[in-house]
Amino acid sequence: MPDIKLPSTRLYYEERGSGSPILLINGTTGFTEVWGSAPEELAKLGRTIAYDRRGCSRSERPTLYDTTSVGQHGDDAAELLGALNASPAVVIGRSYGGGVAVDLAMRYPESVKALVLLEPALIGLSDETTRYFADLFRDVLRDAERQGTMYAAESLLRAVLSDAGWEGLPEALRTKLAQNSPAVIAELTGGLLDLNPGDLVAVHQPVLIVSGASSPAGFRELNQVLLSELPDARLATVPGGHLITPADPQVLAFVEDVIGNS
């Protein structure tokens, strides 16, 4: 699978299928393998593009990568879609990647046909959820300072997936996730997409928000806030925790409907 040199960075990406574009944006620590078999399922519906975000795995990591921003990743996503002639796309974002997807829709609306937000992580819309993420990030950064930089990914995923969820991942996958710990620290240091109530009126595209039934309460509460703030949104609840697959039948049905009506 190819790399692509964009004006600001080099990204590794994988492409499957044909037709209407579907872009997958992974969460913190994430890279294409974390999607499992979901890209193959989505490729039955359209041209599915997954990539390692800036600083992760096979994409370029700057030598001094101490901080980054959601906006920087939103710019990367817009540049990638433009370079691949893949706009507008159904954009599926998980966790931090969900914040990137929202940023992309707000600043590059011509790039986005619809959004699927798999428990997105962002702040500012409610005091309660903002505190949840502030506490989470503080704890992860403290753990990384105490136990070493390379513990950051494990600390974060133990917090959002549970200890059992982390330990249940294949060992090879855990190793690759841990190698992205420097990117985790850069993303947590830079912070999440910070919005004010009312900002999401600018997102005119249809949105599916997906919540895991056993996910941390902070994510589930934020999903309810998003449902009330987004003009054209619906909420789906799926079994399991935070590592939601975009191959869930409710997600596939939404994507198929959006593509079919375009």
C-alpha positions in Angstrom: 0.0 0.0 0.0 1.3 3.5 -0.8 2.5 6.5 1.0 1.5 10.0 -0.1 3.5 13.2 0.3 1.3 16.0 1.2 2.4 19.7 1.6 2.8 19.3 5.4 3.6 15.6 6.0 3.8 12.1 4.5 1.0 9.7 5.2 0.6 6.0 4.8 -2.8 4.9 3.5 -4.7 1.9 2.3 -7.5 2.0 -0.3 -10.1 -0.6 -1.1 -13.2 -0.8 -3.2 -14.7 1.8 -5.7 -17.4 4.3 -5.9 -18.4 7.0 -3.3 -15.4 7.7 -0.9 -15.4 6.6 2.7 -12.6 7.9 4.9 -11.6 6.3 8.2 -9.9 8.5 10.8 -8.5 6.5 13.8 -8.2 7.5 17.4 -5.2 8.2 19.6 -2.6 5.4 19.3 -4.5 4.2 16.2 -3.4 3.1 12.8 -5.0 1.1 10.0 -4.7 -2.3 11.6 -6.9 -1.3 14.5 -9.9 -1.2 12.2 -9.6 -5.0 11.8 -11.8 -6.3 8.9 -14.1 -3.2 8.9 -12.4 -1.6 5.8 -13.2 -4.8 3.8 -16.9 -4.6 4.8 -17.1 -0.9 4.0 -15.4 -1.4 0.7 -18.5 -3.3 -0.4 -20.3 0.0 -0.2 -17.7 2.4 -1.5 -14.1 3.5 -2.0 -12.7 3.0 1.5 -9.6 4.9 2.5 -7.8 4.3 5.9 -4.6 5.9 6.9 -2.1 6.1 9.7 -2.5 9.6 11.2 0.5 12.0 11.4 3.0 10.6 14.0 1.5 7.1 14.0 3.1 3.9 12.8 4.0 4.1 9.1 3.2 7.8 8.6 5.8 10.5 9.2 6.6 11.5 12.8 8.4 14.8 13.1 11.8 14.5 14.9 10.5 17.0 17.5 7.0 15.8 18.0 6.1 17.1 21.4 2.7 18.5 20.6 0.1 18.5 17.8 -3.5 19.7 17.4 -6.8 18.5 16.1 -6.7 21.2 13.5 -3.4 19.9 12.2 -4.9 16.5 11.7 -8.0 18.0 10.2 -5.7 19.8 7.6 -4.0 16.5 6.9 -7.4 14.8 6.3 -8.5 17.5 3.9 -5.2 17.4 2.1 -5.4 13.6 1.8 -8.9 13.7 0.4 -7.9 16.4 -2.1 -4.8 14.6 -3.2 -6.8 11.4 -3.8 -9.7 13.2 -5.5 -12.0 11.7 -2.8 -14.2 14.6 -1.8 -16.9 14.6 -0.5 -16.5 11.5 1.6 -18.5 9.8 4.3 -16.0 10.4 7.2 -15.9 7.9 10.0 -14.0 9.0 13.1 -13.2 7.1 16.2 -12.5 8.9 19.6 -9.8 11.6 18.9 -10.4 10.9 15.2 -14.1 11.8 15.8 -12.9 15.2 16.9 -10.8 15.4 13.7 -13.9 14.4 11.7 -15.9 17.2 13.2 -13.2 19.7 12.7 -13.0 18.6 9.0 -16.7 19.1 8.6 -16.7 22.5 10.1 -13.6 23.9 8.3 -13.8 21.9 5.1 -17.5 21.3 4.5 -17.0 20.6 0.9 -14.9 17.5 1.8 -17.6 15.8 3.9 -20.8 14.1 2.7 -21.7 12.7 6.1 -20.2 11.9 9.5 -20.1 8.7 11.6 -18.8 9.6 15.1 -17.7 6.5 17.0 -17.6 8.0 20.5 -15.8 11.2 19.6 -13.6 13.0 22.1 -13.9 16.7 22.3 -14.4 19.4 25.0 -16.2 22.6 25.7 -19.8 21.6 25.2 -20.4 20.6 28.8 -18.5 21.1 32.0 -19.0 17.5 33.0 -17.5 15.9 29.9 -14.7 18.5 29.7 -13.7 17.6 33.3 -13.8 13.9 32.3 -11.2 14.3 29.5 -9.1 16.7 31.6 -8.8 14.1 34.4 -8.1 11.3 31.9 -5.4 13.2 30.1 -3.8 14.3 33.4 -3.6 10.8 34.6 -2.2 9.4 31.4 0.5 12.1 31.2 1.4 11.5 34.9 1.7 7.8 34.2 4.0 8.4 31.2 6.2 10.7 33.3 6.4 8.1 36.1 6.8 4.9 34.0 8.3 6.2 30.8 7.1 7.7 27.6 6.4 4.3 26.0 3.7 3.5 28.6 1.4 6.3 27.4 -0.6 4.3 25.0 -1.1 1.4 27.4 -2.2 3.9 30.2 -4.7 5.5 27.9 -6.2 2.3 26.6 -6.4 0.7 30.0 -8.4 3.8 31.0 -10.9 3.7 28.1 -11.0 0.0 27.3 -10.5 -1.3 30.9 -7.6 -3.5 32.0 -9.3 -6.6 30.5 -9.9 -4.8 27.3 -6.3 -3.9 26.9 -5.0 -7.3 27.9 -7.5 -8.9 25.5 -5.9 -7.3 22.5 -3.5 -9.5 20.5 0.1 -9.1 21.8 1.4 -8.0 18.4 -1.2 -5.2 18.3 -0.5 -4.1 21.8 3.2 -3.8 20.8 2.4 -1.6 17.8 0.0 0.6 19.8 2.7 1.1 22.5 5.2 2.2 19.8 2.8 5.1 19.1 3.2 6.4 22.7 5.1 9.5 21.6 2.2 10.5 19.3 -0.2 9.9 22.3 1.7 12.4 24.4 1.8 14.9 21.6 -2.0 14.6 21.0 -2.8 14.8 24.7 -0.5 17.7 25.2 -2.1 19.6 22.3 -5.6 18.9 23.6 -8.9 18.0 22.1 -11.2 20.0 19.8 -12.6 22.7 22.0 -16.1 23.9 21.0 -18.6 26.3 22.4 -22.3 25.5 22.7 -23.9 26.5 19.4 -20.8 25.9 17.3 -22.1 22.6 15.9 -24.9 24.4 14.0 -22.3 24.8 11.3 -22.3 21.0 10.7 -25.1 20.6 8.1 -24.2 17.1 7.0 -26.1 14.1 8.4 -24.4 12.6 11.4 -24.6 9.1 13.0 -23.3 9.1 16.6 -22.4 5.7 17.9 -22.2 4.8 21.6 -20.9 1.7 23.2 -23.2 0.3 25.8 -20.4 -0.4 28.3 -18.1 2.5 27.5 -16.9 5.0 30.1 -19.7 7.3 31.2 -17.8 10.4 29.9 -18.1 9.2 26.3 -21.8 8.2 26.6 -22.6 11.6 28.2 -20.8 13.5 25.5 -22.8 11.6 22.9 -26.0 12.8 24.4 -24.8 16.4 24.3 -23.8 16.0 20.6 -27.2 14.6 19.8 -28.8 17.8 21.1 -26.3 20.2 19.5 -26.0 18.8 15.9 -28.7 19.8 13.5 -29.1 16.5 11.7 -28.0 13.7 14.0 -29.2 10.4 15.2 -27.8 8.1 18.0 -27.1 4.4 17.8 -26.1 2.3 20.8 -24.1 -0.9 20.1 -22.9 -3.7 22.4 -19.5 -3.5 24.0 -17.1 -0.7 24.9 -15.1 2.1 23.3 -13.4 0.2 20.5 -16.5 0.4 18.3 -16.3 -1.2 14.8 -17.6 0.8 11.8 -18.7 -2.6 10.4 -21.6 -2.7 12.9 -24.8 -3.2 11.0 -26.2 0.2 12.1 -23.2 2.0 10.8 -23.2 0.1 7.5 -26.9 0.8 7.0 -26.3 4.5 7.6 -23.4 4.6 5.2 -25.3 2.7 2.5 -28.3 5.1 2.9 -26.1 8.2 2.6 -24.3 6.9 -0.5 -27.6 5.6 -2.0 -29.2 9.0 -1.7 -26.3 11.1 -3.0 
